[in-house]
Amino acid sequence: MASGQRPLGLRITGPAELTLQRSDGSEQALHPLWLRERCTDAASIDLKTRQRLQDPSDFDPELKLLAVSQPAAGIFRVRFSDGHEASFEAAAILAEAALAPAGHDCPAAKLWDGKLSPLPRMRWCAEPGDAQLESWLESFLELGFVILEGVPAEPGMVLKVGAQFGFVRETNFGALFNVRSTPEATDLAYTSVALDPHTDNPYRTPVPGIQLLHCLVNETSGGLSTLVDGFAVAQALRASHREAFNVLASTPVRFCYTDADTELTASAPPIALDASGELAAIHFSPRLDFVPLLPPERLEAYYRARRLFDARLRAADFEIRFLLGNGDLVMFDNTRLLHGRTGFDPAEGLRHLQGCYIDLDGPRSLYRVLRRRASGTPAVRRSA
Ligand SMILES: O=C(O)CCC(=O)C(=O)O
């Protein structure tokens, strides 16, 4: 929602009409069904779980408001045509109205390019206070990543940090994976070659939401980490080459991973959009993607669009580079950012990172809990 359209207040605009006022001067009479499904009395919800007792599809489709009054400041009383009466707190209705169509109430993404400076480097600690945790989360939610310094360079610490933000997602690589050059590599990440910007594991359903990489040791002069804001690149492509953007948003591509015990396959468009046409996720891994056999002209269009997108993903204008030193940990949104590394020479010394995945909703949940605690609001359970 544009900031000019912030819900500002509620007012009674007729004997049976409650109207939302927005900061840009616009107004909207609240739909009776929208209000009815937000009733929080004992007949409408189970007061312990705060979950709804009735299916909104069973409400009268022709439901109307019969009367609206304001018995006290900030409270509205509504009588519905099905005989139900309920009170509403204005603040609760305004908070609901403020939610963007996707229902997000966390800091909005701030897209960035290769000029991003300074990088969000923050000091890690084992028992952060609420304010410290909130500053890590804000950076992560806005920029899609945060670099935490001073995580003890000990094996397994990546799992401890992951657990500070959510629940670790185990995969066929285990709860954590070791990123180091080995002759038995089952993935190019486990070699010393440079890795172009990619999202991790697009062959999984669902794709890992968040990746953490913790540097235990880097004795080489190479192996710089790279990040690109895929949403910024996709927006730039949408602005300059609308047709190419549409092709990438509408062509499902197959991604595969195979080893002795595993055969994973998933299909997704390189640029996934949500129901409102907003960017939802990037799926891009040049070493793993296979476009299906489409008619020749569609394949031509796909390859053209992919080249344009890839050229920008690899361009210095959009990429940031930084060294993960011993004890540094980067946590990034694997559905928005692409990551990679420069190549390194294993003869120079050891380079060993440990990684793990957590789900996207962990940091968001934690952020809401911290905000709730800061404002002294009690927990309100919403339906699953
Ligand atoms: O070695 C690195 O810095 C990154 C490795 C990587 O891309 C991965 O594990 O997905």
The ligand as a MOL file (V3000), in Angstrom:
LIG
                    3D

  0  0  0     0  0            999 V3000
M  V30 BEGIN CTAB
M  V30 COUNTS 10 9 0 0 0
M  V30 BEGIN ATOM
M  V30 1 O 31.3880 -20.7770 -1.2320 0
M  V30 2 C 30.5980 -19.8780 -1.1050 0
M  V30 3 O 30.9020 -18.7820 -0.6460 0
M  V30 4 C 29.1610 -20.0290 -1.5330 0
M  V30 5 C 28.7540 -21.4440 -1.7230 0
M  V30 6 C 27.3950 -21.5320 -2.3000 0
M  V30 7 O 27.0460 -20.8790 -3.2450 0
M  V30 8 C 26.4320 -22.4270 -1.7120 0
M  V30 9 O 26.7510 -23.1730 -0.7830 0
M  V30 10 O 25.2770 -22.3850 -2.1410 0
M  V30 END ATOM
M  V30 BEGIN BOND
M  V30 1 2 1 2
M  V30 2 1 2 3
M  V30 3 1 2 4
M  V30 4 1 4 5
M  V30 5 1 5 6
M  V30 6 2 6 7
M  V30 7 1 6 8
M  V30 8 2 8 9
M  V30 9 1 8 10
M  V30 END BOND
M  V30 END CTAB
M  END
